[in-house]
Amino acid sequence: MSGTRDVHTAVSEEQGAAGKSRGCCGDDCCGGSDAEVLTVAAAKKPESAAVEPGADVRAVVREKYGAIAAKGGTCCDEGTGCGCGCVTDALDSIGYTTEQMAAIPEGANLGLGCGNPLAYASARPGETVLDLGSGAGIDCFLAAREVGPTGRVIGVDMTPAMIEKARANATKGGYANVEFRLGEIEHLPVADASVDLVISNCVINLSPDKPRVFREVLRALKPGGRIVVSDLVLTRPLPPELKQRVDLLVGCVAGASLKEDYLRLMREAGFTGVEIAAESGYEVGIENLTQDRAEREAFAMVRSVKVRATRP
């Protein structure tokens, strides 16, 4: 991916060193230090192609994330997506605890999240949890620990390769209370009022029909059920030329809503108690991009938020 991925992954010098020590990006892969890698990549890689007029955004996203699943998450070549890149293991920077990181099964972390929704969800034993855009299953497996053997976790993803990978991870780890279903988050393959808690990690911003996503979540939740999401939002509208960039779309920026609009859409869907539980900037690493890179302007507008709400 172009500079978009580079911004997402340059979390800090310390985390970059940690990621490198884990063998993600060696000199034979990206080459040189993390800072050098990011700067050179941003300078050399051409700007992404534009989304074709009338193109199916879901198809674009499905293709890119399918490539990530096939490669197992990587900093090189086609590595792309929310949070994807060299520092795929530095989860502490986005809110995961040391205990959680140690509990994640091998192959479940593809470096695609922008936060830890479970940190604000208060999942309880015996609850049913639904994860929107579950990827290789990282948050599903962590949720399974919290709801226990009497609980249940359902992951939904529209990418067949991700579902296949997540199911393999579940089998390998012996997660009997976790299942993965192929489906779109705009058309959730779950029954009405069947879920206690919905979580999502940097996925709803990718949807071209966010109002429908929130209505579907409301339908799936039991009365009193909660939604807790980690996502990226904008402080001001992106210029039209950036909104059409494929790399910024798949990188969770071009499709992001304005913060106020995101919260409004949840309220209009019928949620109550809509609130931002945590918010932070998402510009770390922007100094590694050359001054003329368009991504600098885009990421200056991005905020990382944890939003929660309740179905009445």
Disulfide bonds with the S-S distance in Angstrom:
Cys25-Cys75 2.12
Cys25-Cys86 2.49
Cys29-Cys76 1.93
Cys82-Cys252 1.13
